[in-house]
Amino acid sequence: FLLGFGTCQPNPRETTNSNTSNSNESNSNKSSPEKNKIIKVSSNFPDFGFMVSPADYTNKYSNEPIFRLKADFPTELPPKESMPKFLEIDFKTNPKEYIEAVRNYSFEGNLPEWNPFENKTREWYHIPWLHPNSESGYPPNGGTEGFRGLIKEAAVDPMQLAETQKSGYQVYAITLVNEYAGYTMGQMWKDPENPNPAATDKRYGGGFPHGTVFAKLLFTDAPEGTDTIDFLENPLSWNVYITENWNSSTRVVKKVNLLQMDIAVRDPRADGEGQTGWVFGTFAYNGKVNNENKFMNLVPVGIMWGNDPDNTENKVNPFPPKPVEEIQNKDLKETVVFPSKDLPPQHLGWNSRLNGPADLNTASCMSCHITAEYPQATSLVAPGMAPGGGAEPPAQGGSKEWMTWFQNLPAATPFDDRTYSTDFSFQVAIALENFFDVKNRNVQGSWASDYQIREFPISRDGTEDNLKAVDNNSNTKNKK
């Protein structure tokens, strides 16, 4: 879509509100008395896109769960008294207490299956329309699998996780969102046949409200063969239906191990001039911690609430990872990391900004997420960010163009003014991309607006074609 600064007139791919409901019905909060019993739920969204055949499930995998999408989004904004209690903790003065409280809030009622249908404490939801293998979406062959609801997330380079990891692997993930985020998702998908991308853009009154929480679990198929990764011993493992490897399109049932947890919070104290409105946090799994509840083996890595846009020092921490106390950057004002004996070695992000084990060492949690938009007119990564892991920092690091990715963009603000902000959420951007890709194929036609912005995969692979987005998007901000 080509968006102006005034009133935006709908075109065939834009959306309007509808009274159509997308509520799941009466059984949405009832636990099944039998692990494999499928509760019949009325839903306007498919549950998954890739699964073994029904016969194979019955004959080989009937002890595994079958994923169900929870999208009975609230139609009214939750009351202020329902705000998460961790918002009483100052994330700047007590960052570790804050991030652990967010983790515990996210775990309450969702463990051990990470199944919001079984949560008796509060409502959590999934993001719809992550199920298909979109022709233009990211990642390739990446839609929702049918056992646990994981989607393809990222490739893992050799030695990215440990010096003893000689092979490449892949990461899959599943995200839950709380009732505050669920309200915005309900506004976007009020009409399941006509989603409203303006729901996450503040120019049209959209955006995720204060109190929003995203909680994402990331799993990897590492290690295999002769590779060893000591912190993935004593793993928390699931069997899932994923591709054989990152580049494959062939799906198989494989074991994956919990690697990382990411959280994102829309915190009112992160608002204001020069602020993002968001607080991000990352945890790394360490089986050697040996908690009886293996989810509690997730050790805090750090927290960030901005990109430190004034810090232009060009440094990276090459693979393999190192102890955090050796690489932390105490000059950063908007990232705090937590060295501890329980935290596995990390590579962090550019100049030691926050990034997790599955992420690039040349970026940061926020440098990627500020570009989340629909249509995706901007590269997820700046020129030179990928591939990561090398001993030398990118030649472009710290330049004016590079620092565009490290601005503190306010919540619900598009990186490119011609697009809709998806308010720091790539999964929301992927969902919209998937929906309109399928819709266009079904109607066997295209719209003139498809040609007004060149769209790019929501990808961090740094390919030449992907990075041409920088040259094509003249409205990309170079301020703030």
C-alpha positions as CSV (number, residue, x, y, z in Angstrom):
1,F,0.0,0.0,0.0
2,L,1.1,3.5,-0.7
3,L,0.1,5.5,2.3
4,G,-0.1,9.3,2.5
5,F,0.0,11.4,5.7
6,G,-3.7,12.3,5.6
7,T,-6.8,10.1,5.4
8,C,-6.0,6.7,4.0
9,Q,-8.7,5.6,1.5
10,P,-9.3,1.8,1.4
11,N,-8.2,-0.1,-1.7
12,P,-9.0,-3.7,-2.5
13,R,-6.3,-5.0,-0.2
14,E,-7.0,-2.6,2.6
15,T,-9.6,-3.5,5.2
16,T,-12.6,-2.1,7.0
17,N,-14.2,-3.1,10.3
18,S,-16.9,-5.7,10.4
19,N,-19.3,-7.1,13.0
20,T,-18.2,-10.6,12.2
21,S,-17.0,-12.4,15.3
22,N,-14.1,-14.7,15.4
23,S,-14.7,-16.1,18.8
24,N,-14.0,-19.7,19.7
25,E,-16.9,-21.2,21.5
26,S,-17.8,-22.7,24.9
27,N,-15.0,-25.2,25.3
28,S,-12.2,-22.8,24.8
29,N,-11.0,-22.9,28.4
30,K,-11.8,-26.5,29.3
31,S,-9.0,-29.0,29.6
32,S,-9.4,-32.3,27.8
33,P,-9.9,-35.2,30.2
34,E,-7.8,-37.2,27.8
35,K,-4.5,-35.9,26.4
36,N,-5.3,-36.7,22.8
37,K,-9.0,-35.8,22.8
38,I,-9.7,-33.1,20.3
39,I,-12.2,-30.6,21.6
40,K,-14.4,-29.3,18.8
41,V,-14.0,-25.6,18.6
42,S,-15.7,-23.2,16.1
43,S,-12.9,-21.1,14.6
44,N,-12.4,-18.9,11.6
45,F,-8.7,-19.7,11.4
46,P,-6.9,-22.9,10.5
47,D,-4.9,-24.5,13.3
48,F,-1.8,-25.5,11.4
49,G,-0.4,-25.9,7.9
50,F,2.0,-28.9,8.1
51,M,1.2,-32.3,9.8
52,V,1.7,-36.0,9.4
53,S,-1.2,-37.8,7.8
54,P,-4.2,-38.7,10.0
55,A,-3.3,-42.4,9.5
56,D,0.3,-41.8,10.6
57,Y,-0.8,-39.9,13.6
58,T,-3.1,-42.7,14.7
59,N,-0.6,-45.4,14.1
60,K,2.7,-43.8,15.2
61,Y,2.2,-40.5,17.1
62,S,-1.1,-40.8,19.0
63,N,0.8,-40.0,22.3
64,E,1.7,-36.6,20.9
65,P,-0.6,-33.5,21.3
66,I,-2.4,-31.9,18.3
67,F,-2.0,-28.2,18.2
68,R,-5.1,-26.0,18.4
69,L,-5.0,-22.2,17.6
70,K,-6.6,-20.1,20.4
71,A,-8.0,-17.0,18.8
72,D,-11.2,-16.2,20.8
73,F,-9.9,-12.6,21.2
74,P,-11.5,-10.2,23.7
75,T,-13.8,-7.6,22.2
76,E,-13.2,-5.1,25.0
77,L,-9.9,-3.8,26.4
78,P,-9.2,-5.5,29.7
79,P,-9.7,-3.2,32.8
80,K,-6.7,-1.4,34.3
81,E,-7.0,-3.5,37.5
82,S,-6.0,-6.5,35.4
83,M,-2.6,-5.0,34.6
84,P,0.3,-7.3,35.2
85,K,1.7,-6.9,38.7
86,F,5.3,-6.8,37.4
87,L,4.6,-3.3,36.1
88,E,5.0,-2.2,39.7
89,I,8.7,-3.1,39.4
90,D,11.1,-0.5,37.9
91,F,12.7,-2.1,34.9
92,K,15.6,0.3,35.0
93,T,16.6,0.0,38.7
94,N,15.6,-3.6,39.2
95,P,15.9,-5.1,35.7
96,K,16.6,-8.7,36.7
97,E,13.7,-8.8,39.1
98,Y,11.5,-7.3,36.4
99,I,12.4,-9.8,33.7
100,E,12.0,-12.8,36.0
101,A,8.6,-11.5,37.1
102,V,7.6,-11.3,33.4
103,R,8.8,-14.8,32.8
104,N,6.8,-16.1,35.8
105,Y,3.7,-14.2,34.7
106,S,4.0,-15.9,31.3
107,F,4.5,-19.3,32.8
108,E,1.6,-19.1,35.2
109,G,-1.1,-21.5,34.0
110,N,0.6,-22.2,30.7
111,L,3.0,-24.9,31.8
112,P,3.9,-27.6,31.1
113,E,2.3,-27.8,27.7
114,W,2.4,-24.1,26.7
115,N,-1.3,-24.6,25.9
116,P,-3.5,-21.5,26.6
117,F,-6.7,-23.7,26.5
118,E,-5.5,-25.2,29.7
119,N,-4.8,-22.0,31.5
120,K,-7.1,-21.4,34.5
121,T,-5.4,-18.2,35.6
122,R,-5.7,-15.8,32.7
123,E,-6.4,-15.7,29.0
124,W,-3.6,-16.1,26.4
125,Y,-3.8,-16.4,22.7
126,H,-2.0,-17.3,19.5
127,I,-1.4,-15.2,16.4
128,P,-3.5,-16.5,13.5
129,W,-2.4,-16.9,9.9
130,L,1.1,-18.3,10.6
131,H,0.0,-21.6,9.2
132,P,0.6,-21.4,5.5
133,N,3.8,-21.6,3.5
134,S,3.5,-18.2,1.9
135,E,5.2,-17.7,-1.5
136,S,6.4,-14.2,-0.5
137,G,6.7,-14.8,3.3
138,Y,9.5,-15.8,5.6
139,P,10.9,-18.2,6.4
140,P,10.9,-20.7,3.5
141,N,8.6,-23.7,4.1
142,G,8.0,-22.2,7.5
143,G,4.3,-22.5,8.4
144,T,2.9,-23.9,11.6
145,E,3.5,-27.6,12.4
146,G,0.7,-29.6,13.8
147,F,2.0,-31.1,17.1
148,R,3.0,-28.0,19.0
149,G,2.3,-25.1,16.7
150,L,5.9,-24.2,16.1
151,I,6.9,-22.0,13.1
152,K,10.3,-21.8,11.4
153,E,12.3,-19.0,12.9
154,A,16.0,-18.9,12.0
155,A,19.1,-20.7,10.9
156,V,21.9,-21.5,13.3
157,D,25.4,-21.1,12.0
158,P,28.3,-23.4,13.0
159,M,29.7,-22.5,16.5
160,Q,27.0,-19.9,17.0
161,L,25.9,-21.8,20.2
162,A,29.1,-23.4,21.3
163,E,32.7,-24.2,20.1
164,T,31.7,-27.9,20.0
165,Q,28.8,-27.2,17.6
166,K,30.4,-27.8,14.2
167,S,27.2,-28.1,12.1
168,G,24.4,-25.7,11.2
169,Y,20.9,-26.2,12.6
170,Q,17.6,-24.5,12.7
171,V,15.3,-22.8,15.3
172,Y,11.5,-23.1,15.5
173,A,9.3,-21.0,17.8
174,I,5.8,-20.5,19.3
175,T,4.5,-17.3,20.8
176,L,1.7,-16.6,23.2
177,V,0.2,-13.2,23.7
178,N,-1.8,-12.0,26.7
179,E,-5.3,-10.5,26.9
180,Y,-4.0,-6.9,26.2
181,A,-2.3,-8.0,23.0
182,G,-5.3,-10.2,22.3
183,Y,-7.6,-7.2,22.3
184,T,-5.6,-5.6,19.4
185,M,-5.5,-8.9,17.6
186,G,-9.2,-9.0,17.9
187,Q,-9.5,-5.5,16.3
188,M,-7.2,-6.6,13.5
189,W,-9.0,-9.9,12.8
190,K,-12.6,-8.8,13.7
191,D,-13.5,-9.8,10.2
192,P,-11.4,-12.9,9.5
193,E,-11.9,-12.4,5.7
194,N,-10.8,-8.8,5.8
195,P,-8.1,-8.1,8.4
196,N,-7.4,-4.5,9.4
197,P,-3.6,-3.7,9.4
198,A,-4.3,-0.3,10.8
199,A,-5.0,-1.9,14.2
200,T,-1.3,-1.8,15.1
201,D,-0.5,1.6,13.6
202,K,-0.9,4.7,15.9
203,R,-1.6,7.0,13.0
204,Y,-5.0,5.3,12.8
205,G,-5.6,4.9,16.5
206,G,-3.9,1.5,16.6
207,G,-1.1,-0.1,18.5
208,F,-0.7,-2.6,21.3
209,P,-1.9,-1.2,24.6
210,H,0.0,-0.8,27.8
211,G,0.2,-4.2,29.6
212,T,0.7,-6.2,26.4
213,V,3.0,-9.2,26.8
214,F,4.5,-11.4,24.1
215,A,6.2,-14.6,25.3
216,K,8.0,-16.7,22.8
217,L,9.7,-20.1,23.3
218,L,12.5,-21.0,20.8
219,F,13.6,-24.6,20.1
220,T,16.5,-26.0,18.1
221,D,17.2,-29.4,16.5
222,A,20.8,-29.0,17.8
223,P,22.8,-31.0,18.7
224,E,23.0,-34.0,16.3
225,G,25.6,-36.5,15.4
226,T,29.0,-35.9,17.0
227,D,28.2,-32.3,18.0
228,T,27.8,-31.6,21.7
229,I,26.4,-28.5,23.5
230,D,26.8,-28.8,27.2
231,F,24.0,-26.5,28.2
232,L,21.5,-28.5,26.1
233,E,22.3,-31.6,28.1
234,N,19.3,-32.5,30.3
235,P,17.1,-30.9,27.7
236,L,13.4,-29.9,27.6
237,S,12.4,-31.7,24.4
238,W,9.4,-31.8,22.1
239,N,8.7,-34.0,19.1
240,V,7.6,-31.8,16.2
241,Y,7.0,-31.9,12.5
242,I,9.6,-29.7,10.9
243,T,11.9,-29.6,7.9
244,E,15.0,-31.9,7.8
245,N,17.2,-28.9,7.9
246,W,17.0,-25.1,7.3
247,N,17.2,-25.4,3.5
248,S,15.0,-28.4,3.1
249,S,11.3,-28.4,2.2
250,T,10.8,-32.0,3.4
251,R,9.1,-32.4,6.7
252,V,9.9,-35.1,9.2
253,V,9.1,-35.8,12.9
254,K,12.2,-34.6,14.9
255,K,13.1,-33.9,18.5
256,V,13.8,-30.2,19.3
257,N,15.2,-28.8,22.5
258,L,14.3,-25.6,24.3
259,L,17.0,-23.0,23.6
260,Q,15.7,-19.6,24.4
261,M,12.8,-17.5,25.6
262,D,12.0,-14.0,24.4
263,I,9.6,-11.6,26.1
264,A,8.3,-8.2,24.9
265,V,6.3,-5.8,27.2
266,R,4.4,-2.7,26.3
267,D,5.4,-0.7,29.4
268,P,4.0,2.8,29.9
269,R,7.3,3.8,31.6
270,A,9.1,3.2,28.4
271,D,7.1,5.9,26.6
272,G,8.2,9.4,26.0
273,E,10.4,11.4,23.7
274,G,13.3,9.3,22.3
275,Q,11.8,6.1,23.8
276,T,10.4,3.0,22.2
277,G,7.5,2.2,24.5
278,W,8.7,-1.4,24.7
279,V,10.8,-3.5,27.0
280,F,12.5,-6.6,25.6
281,G,14.1,-9.5,27.5
282,T,15.9,-12.8,26.6
283,F,16.6,-16.0,28.5
284,A,18.9,-18.9,27.6
285,Y,18.4,-22.5,28.5
286,N,20.9,-24.3,30.7
287,G,20.1,-27.9,31.6
288,K,23.0,-27.9,34.1
289,V,20.9,-25.7,36.4
290,N,18.9,-28.9,36.8
291,N,15.6,-27.5,38.1
292,E,12.9,-30.1,38.5
293,N,10.7,-27.8,36.4
294,K,12.9,-27.6,33.3
295,F,11.3,-24.4,32.1
296,M,13.0,-22.8,35.1
297,N,16.3,-23.7,33.5
298,L,15.8,-20.6,31.4
299,V,18.4,-18.2,32.7
300,P,18.1,-14.4,32.2
301,V,20.5,-13.0,29.6
302,G,19.4,-9.4,29.7
303,I,16.9,-6.7,29.1
304,M,16.7,-3.7,26.8
305,W,14.3,-0.8,26.3
306,G,16.1,1.1,23.6
307,N,18.8,0.8,20.9
308,D,21.3,3.3,22.4
309,P,21.2,5.3,19.2
310,D,24.1,7.6,20.3
311,N,26.5,4.7,20.8
312,T,28.2,4.2,17.3
313,E,31.2,2.1,18.4
314,N,31.6,-0.7,15.8
315,K,32.4,-3.9,17.7
316,V,31.1,-7.5,17.5
317,N,31.7,-10.6,19.6
318,P,32.6,-13.4,17.1
319,F,31.5,-17.0,17.4
320,P,31.9,-19.1,19.4
321,P,30.2,-17.4,22.4
322,K,32.1,-16.2,25.5
323,P,31.1,-15.6,29.1
324,V,29.0,-12.5,29.4
325,E,31.2,-10.9,31.9
326,E,34.0,-10.8,29.3
327,I,31.9,-9.1,26.6
328,Q,29.3,-6.9,28.4
329,N,29.4,-3.2,27.5
330,K,28.8,-1.1,30.5
331,D,28.7,2.1,28.4
332,L,25.2,1.1,27.0
333,K,22.4,3.0,28.7
334,E,19.4,1.0,27.4
335,T,20.7,-2.6,27.6
336,V,21.5,-4.5,30.8
337,V,22.9,-8.0,30.8
338,F,23.2,-10.4,33.8
339,P,26.5,-12.3,34.2
340,S,26.1,-15.4,36.3
341,K,27.6,-18.8,36.9
342,D,24.3,-20.3,35.4
343,L,24.3,-18.3,32.2
344,P,25.9,-20.1,29.3
345,P,28.4,-18.2,27.1
346,Q,26.8,-15.7,24.8
347,H,27.7,-13.6,21.7
348,L,25.1,-10.9,22.4
349,G,24.5,-8.3,19.6
350,W,26.3,-5.4,18.0
351,N,28.6,-3.7,20.5
352,S,27.1,-6.1,23.1
353,R,23.5,-4.9,22.8
354,L,21.0,-7.5,23.8
355,N,20.5,-10.5,21.5
356,G,19.9,-14.1,22.3
357,P,21.7,-17.3,21.3
358,A,19.6,-17.8,18.2
359,D,20.1,-14.2,17.0
360,L,22.7,-12.3,15.0
361,N,25.8,-10.9,16.8
362,T,25.6,-7.9,14.5
363,A,22.1,-6.7,15.4
364,S,20.0,-6.3,18.5
365,C,16.6,-7.4,19.6
366,M,15.1,-4.0,18.9
367,S,17.2,-3.1,15.7
368,C,15.3,-5.9,13.9
369,H,11.8,-5.4,15.5
370,I,11.5,-1.7,14.8
371,T,11.3,-2.6,11.1
372,A,8.1,-4.8,11.5
373,E,5.6,-3.5,9.1
374,Y,3.0,-4.4,6.4
375,P,3.8,-4.6,3.6
376,Q,7.4,-5.3,4.5
377,A,9.2,-2.5,2.5
378,T,12.3,-2.6,4.6
379,S,15.0,-5.2,5.1
380,L,15.0,-6.8,8.5
381,V,18.8,-6.3,8.7
382,A,21.0,-3.4,7.7
383,P,23.6,-3.9,4.9
384,G,26.5,-5.8,6.4
385,M,24.6,-7.4,9.3
386,A,24.4,-10.8,7.7
387,P,25.9,-13.3,7.7
388,G,27.1,-12.8,11.3
389,G,29.6,-14.5,13.5
390,G,32.8,-13.2,11.9
391,A,35.8,-11.8,13.8
392,E,35.7,-8.4,12.2
393,P,32.8,-6.0,12.6
394,P,30.8,-5.0,9.5
395,A,32.4,-2.3,7.5
396,Q,29.1,-0.3,7.5
397,G,28.8,-0.5,11.3
398,G,28.2,2.9,12.9
399,S,27.5,4.7,9.7
400,K,24.5,7.0,9.3
401,E,22.6,4.4,7.3
402,W,23.5,1.6,9.7
403,M,22.3,3.7,12.7
404,T,18.9,4.0,11.1
405,W,18.3,0.4,12.4
406,F,19.4,1.5,15.8
407,Q,17.1,4.5,16.2
408,N,14.5,4.5,19.1
409,L,11.4,4.3,17.0
410,P,8.2,4.9,19.1
411,A,5.7,2.1,19.5
412,A,3.2,1.6,16.6
413,T,5.2,3.8,14.3
414,P,6.2,2.4,10.8
415,F,9.8,2.3,9.8
416,D,8.7,3.3,6.3
417,D,5.9,5.8,6.2
418,R,4.3,4.1,3.2
419,T,3.4,1.0,5.2
420,Y,1.4,0.0,8.3
421,S,3.4,-0.5,11.5
422,T,2.9,-3.9,13.0
423,D,4.2,-2.4,16.3
424,F,7.4,-4.3,16.7
425,S,5.8,-7.7,15.9
426,F,7.2,-9.7,13.0
427,Q,4.7,-12.5,13.5
428,V,1.9,-10.1,13.0
429,A,3.6,-8.8,9.8
430,I,4.1,-12.4,8.6
431,A,0.5,-13.2,9.3
432,L,-0.8,-10.3,7.2
433,E,1.7,-11.2,4.4
434,N,0.5,-14.8,4.5
435,F,-3.2,-13.8,4.4
436,F,-2.9,-11.4,1.5
437,D,-0.6,-13.8,-0.4
438,V,-3.2,-16.5,-0.2
439,K,-6.1,-14.1,-1.0
440,N,-4.4,-12.9,-4.1
441,R,-3.7,-16.4,-5.3
442,N,-7.3,-17.4,-4.6
443,V,-8.7,-14.5,-6.6
444,Q,-6.1,-15.2,-9.4
445,G,-5.4,-11.5,-9.8
446,S,-3.3,-8.6,-8.5
447,W,-4.0,-5.1,-7.4
448,A,-2.3,-1.9,-8.7
449,S,-1.1,-1.2,-5.1
450,D,1.0,-4.4,-5.3
451,Y,3.3,-2.5,-7.6
452,Q,3.6,0.7,-5.6
453,I,6.0,-0.8,-3.0
454,R,8.5,-3.5,-3.7
455,E,8.0,-6.0,-0.9
456,F,10.8,-8.1,0.6
457,P,11.0,-11.3,2.6
458,I,10.9,-10.8,6.4
459,S,14.3,-12.3,6.4
460,R,17.6,-11.8,8.2
461,D,19.7,-13.7,5.7
462,G,21.3,-10.5,4.3
463,T,21.1,-11.6,0.6
464,E,21.8,-9.0,-2.0
465,D,18.2,-9.0,-3.2
466,N,16.8,-8.5,0.3
467,L,19.1,-5.6,1.0
468,K,18.1,-3.7,-2.1
469,A,15.1,-2.7,0.0
470,V,17.3,0.0,1.4
471,D,17.8,1.7,-1.9
472,N,14.2,1.4,-2.9
473,N,12.7,2.9,0.2
474,S,13.4,6.6,0.0
475,N,11.1,7.4,2.8
476,T,13.0,5.3,5.4
477,K,13.6,7.5,8.4
478,N,17.1,8.8,9.1
479,K,16.2,10.7,12.2
480,K,15.1,10.1,15.8
